[in-house]
């Protein structure tokens, strides 16, 4: 009786291991590769065969001629795709308050003529620490600095922000947002095109 129960248990374990550990992942991966190949492979942005980044993972930009992303709380370095995490600092934590003050100082120093309020997503990290998007307000806040640094017309930069603004997901989820990497790549393309004319 015990031997029969043991045999049944071992057989059930093997069958379910093969079904859920081998067959199911292969089927799901195969469907994803057929239906959504770009997304299944990391939504990579490539140019001339070179991978420039992913639409899904934030990247560091700190040159004034680029739009800056949300701060990253990943460790041991910022924007570490292998260590997605938040800072877990509460809103009254002195360390978080100091980080926010320093980030505001950096933003103000990079654009001293900008008197607009600093959008919250430019001074606080997201839950993952890797958010590739900023709010439309955060992009608009930076347009003057980017335009001056690139010697472009501010309106030209504003139009690019509008062009790269993504709407709400499914038309009602979340808020409109701007993918920082896509916008910065578009800026480089526009500037390169105008320099070659």
N, C-alpha and C positions, 0 to 999 in steps of 0.2 A: 504493500500500500504506500509506504513512504517512498520507495523507489519509483513507483508510477507517478506520484506527485512531483518528485524531483525531476524526472524526465520531462513531464509536462511543463514545469517551470522553466527549465533550461531551453526547451524547444520554443516556448513563447518568447523568452528573452531574445533568442537568436532571430526569430521571425520579426519581432518588432524592432530589433537593432538594424536589421537589413532594410525594413520598410521605412523607418523614420530616420535612420542614420545614413542611409545610402541612397535609396530610390527616391524618397521625397526631396532631399536637397538637389539631386541631379535633375529631377523634373522641374522644380521651381527655378533653378539656375538656367536650364534650357529654355523655359518659357520667357524668362526675363531677357535672355540674350536675343531671342527672336523678336519679342514685342518692344522692348526698351533697351536696345544695345548700348546706347550712350549712357543712360542712367545706371544700367547694370555694371558698367565699367568705371564708375566714379564721376560721371559728368565732367570729364576732362576737357579743358580748352587747349587745343593744339594749333600751332601755326608753323607751317613749313616743316611738319613732322616733329616739331619740338613741343613738349608739354609745358605749358605756361602756368598751369594751376588747375584747380577744380572750381566749378560753379558753386560747390557745396561747402567748401572750407575756406575760411578767412585767411588772408595773407597779410604780412606786415608791409605797410607803406608809411614812410615818414618824411619823404622828400616833399617840400611845399608844392611842387608842381603836380602832385597826385592827390586824389581824394583819400583821406585817411579812414580806416575801418574802425569798428568798435575796439576798445582795448581787449586784450586776451588775458585770461587768468590761468592758462595752461602752464604746466611745469615740465621739465626744468627750464624751458624757454618759452617765449610767447608764440602763439599760433602753432603749437606742437600737435599735429594731427593724430599722433599716437597716444596722446594723454588728454583727451577732452574732459574738461571739468570746470567747475565754477570756483570762485574764491571762498564761498561759504561764509563770507563776512556779512554780518547783519548791518542794517542801515545806521545804527548808532555806534558801530565799531570805529574807534579812532583811526585804525589803519586804513579802512575803506575811505573815511573822510579825508585823510591825508592824500591817498591816491587820487581821489577826485579833484582835490585842490591843485595837486601837481599837474594833472592832465589839463585842467582849465588854464593854468599858467602857460603850459606848452602851447595850447591852442591860441591863447591871446598873444603870446610872443610871436607866433608864426604869422599872425594877422592882426597887428595892433590897431588898425583902423576899423575893425569889425566891432560894432557895439551891440549886435544882436545877442540875445541870451543863448548860451551854449546848450544845444540839445542834449538831453540826458544820455542818449545812446552813444555819444562821443566821449563820455567820461565813465561809463559803467560797462563791465563785461557782460556778455550773455551767459545763460546757464551752461552752455557747452564751452564757452571761451573761444569758439571758432566760427561765430556767425559771419557769413560772407556778405550780409546785407547791412545797410544803414537806412535810417528813415529818410524820407524825402526832405524833411526839415534839416537833417544833418548834412545832406548833400548840398542843399541850398546855402547853408551856413558857410560852406567851404568854397563856393564858386568864386568869390572875389579873390581869395588867395591863389587859387589854381589859375585863374585868368591872368593875374599879374605875373605869376611865376613863369607862365608860358608865353607871355606877351600876346594873349588872345583877347578878343572882345568878350566882355562878361556875358553878353547875350548869347554868343556862340556856345559858351560853356553851359549856360542855363538850358539852352535847347538840347544839348547832349544829355543833361540830367533828365529832362522830360522824356527824351527818346528812350532812355534806359531805365525809366521807372516802371516797375512791374506792379500790376494791379493785385487786388486781393485774390487769394487762392479760391478757386471755384466761384469767384465773384462776391463772396461774403465773408471769407475767413481771413483774419489778420488785417494788417494795414498795408497800403502801398509801400514799396520799398525799392531800394536801388542796390544792385549787385556791384560792389566796389571794384572787383577785378575786371568785370566786363566794361564798366565805365572808364577805368584807367587805360585799358587797352584801346578803347575807342578814342580817347584823348590822344594817345600816341599815334594812332592811325591818322587822325585828322591833322595833327601837327606835321607829321611826315609828308602827308599829301600836299599840304600848303607850302612846305619848304621845297618840294620838288617841282612846283609850278614855275 
